Amino acid sequence: MVNRAHAYNEDVKRILFAAALLLPAAEPEARNVKTVYLLKMTAGLDQYLANELTTGNVYAVTTDPQRADALFTDSVGEAFEKRIAELYPPPAPKKDEKEKTETASTDQVVRLGTSTWSRGHGTVFLVDRKTRNVLWSMHRTTKNTQRAQMVEQAKKIAAQLKKDLGMTPQGAK
């Protein structure tokens, strides 16, 4: 009886493990994204990626950052945060809030040094516009930055994203 129970438990573990491997790898919020804006990337990758995302029906690409649900970038960190602040400035404080801010103490977090996340060299990030959370990322190294290599890189990124979002049939590449 003990052997049957043990064998049953092992079978259940295998089934659950196999099922987990089939689940998409993207954050659930990435499935809610409809429109993306691409920040300028190294070697024009943003242009090639925009083409692959639209022709592959992964996401709609917009040239208006205000219409985007999420952003693609090849770097995160201080430079990215600065660019986001330019694209999406915080609302101006109301008069009452402005007075409170002026009288409040300056207990704000100060960042020292540079981020270790700057320039991922081959990493592409999908970032939620509102929460600033990374919804998906992928790292692929390239041999060079020539056009053919960037086109191939964009195709692989779009294909992997599509797969991770569960948009390709199981077993398809």
C-alpha positions in Angstrom: 0.0 0.0 0.0 2.8 2.4 0.8 4.5 1.8 -2.6 1.3 2.6 -4.4 0.8 5.8 -2.5 4.4 6.8 -3.1 4.1 6.1 -6.8 0.9 8.0 -7.0 2.5 11.1 -5.3 5.5 10.9 -7.7 3.1 10.8 -10.7 1.2 13.8 -9.4 4.4 15.7 -8.9 5.5 15.0 -12.5 2.2 16.1 -13.9 2.2 19.3 -11.9 5.8 20.0 -12.9 5.0 19.4 -16.6 2.0 21.7 -16.4 4.1 24.4 -14.8 6.5 24.2 -17.8 3.6 24.9 -20.2 2.5 28.0 -18.5 3.4 31.3 -20.2 6.5 33.0 -18.7 5.2 36.6 -18.9 3.7 38.4 -16.0 -0.1 38.2 -16.1 -0.3 42.0 -16.6 1.5 41.7 -19.9 -1.5 40.0 -21.3 -3.6 43.1 -20.6 -1.3 45.3 -22.6 -2.7 46.3 -26.0 -0.6 49.2 -27.1 3.2 49.8 -26.7 5.6 52.6 -27.2 9.2 51.8 -28.0 12.0 54.0 -26.6 15.0 54.5 -28.8 17.3 51.4 -28.6 20.8 50.5 -29.5 21.5 50.0 -33.3 17.9 50.9 -34.2 16.5 47.7 -32.6 13.3 49.7 -31.7 12.5 50.1 -35.4 12.9 46.4 -36.3 11.1 45.4 -33.1 8.1 47.7 -33.9 7.8 46.0 -37.3 7.9 42.5 -35.8 5.4 43.3 -33.0 2.9 44.7 -35.5 3.3 42.1 -38.3 3.2 39.3 -35.7 0.0 40.8 -34.1 1.7 40.8 -30.7 0.9 44.4 -29.7 -0.2 47.5 -31.5 2.7 50.0 -31.6 2.0 53.7 -31.1 4.1 56.8 -31.8 2.2 58.6 -29.1 3.6 57.7 -25.6 0.4 59.0 -24.0 -1.6 56.2 -25.7 0.7 53.4 -24.6 -0.1 50.8 -22.0 3.5 49.8 -21.7 7.0 50.7 -23.0 9.8 48.7 -24.5 13.3 49.7 -23.6 16.8 48.2 -23.7 17.8 49.8 -20.4 16.4 50.5 -17.0 17.8 52.7 -14.3 18.3 56.4 -13.8 18.4 57.3 -17.5 15.2 55.3 -18.0 13.5 57.0 -15.0 14.5 60.4 -16.3 13.1 59.6 -19.8 9.8 58.4 -18.2 9.5 61.5 -16.2 9.9 63.5 -19.4 7.2 61.5 -21.2 4.8 61.2 -18.3 5.4 64.2 -15.9 3.6 64.0 -12.6 0.5 66.2 -12.3 1.1 69.7 -10.9 0.3 69.8 -7.2 -2.8 71.6 -6.2 -2.4 74.8 -4.2 -3.1 73.1 -0.9 -0.7 70.3 -1.6 2.0 72.7 -2.7 1.8 74.5 0.6 2.0 71.2 2.5 5.0 70.2 0.4 6.8 73.4 1.1 6.3 73.1 4.8 6.9 69.3 5.0 10.3 67.9 5.9 12.6 66.7 3.2 12.6 63.1 4.2 13.0 61.8 0.7 15.1 58.9 -0.5 18.3 60.0 -2.3 19.9 57.7 -4.8 23.6 57.5 -4.7 25.8 56.2 -7.5 24.5 54.6 -10.6 22.2 51.8 -11.1 23.5 48.3 -11.8 20.6 47.9 -14.2 21.8 50.4 -16.8 22.4 49.1 -20.3 21.6 45.5 -20.3 23.6 44.8 -23.5 21.1 42.5 -25.2 18.3 42.7 -22.7 14.9 44.1 -23.7 12.3 45.1 -21.1 8.5 45.6 -21.3 7.6 48.1 -18.6 4.1 48.9 -17.4 3.6 52.6 -18.0 1.6 53.3 -14.8 3.3 51.0 -12.2 6.8 51.0 -13.8 7.0 47.3 -13.2 8.9 45.1 -15.6 6.3 42.8 -17.1 8.6 40.8 -19.3 12.2 40.8 -20.3 14.5 38.8 -22.5 18.3 38.6 -23.0 19.9 37.7 -26.3 23.4 38.5 -27.3 24.2 39.5 -30.8 27.3 39.0 -32.8 27.2 42.6 -34.1 24.9 45.5 -34.7 24.5 45.2 -38.4 21.0 45.4 -39.9 20.6 41.7 -40.6 21.6 40.9 -37.0 19.1 43.4 -35.6 16.3 42.1 -37.8 17.0 38.6 -36.6 17.2 39.8 -33.0 13.8 41.6 -33.3 12.2 38.5 -34.8 13.4 36.3 -32.0 12.3 38.8 -29.3 8.8 39.0 -30.8 8.5 35.2 -31.2 9.6 34.6 -27.6 7.2 37.3 -26.3 4.4 35.8 -28.3 5.2 32.3 -26.9 5.5 33.7 -23.3 2.1 35.4 -23.7 0.6 32.1 -24.7 -0.2 33.4 -28.2 1.4 30.4 -30.1 0.1 26.9 -30.1 2.0 24.4 -27.9 4.8 22.8 -29.7 5.2 25.7 -32.2 8.4 27.5 -32.4 
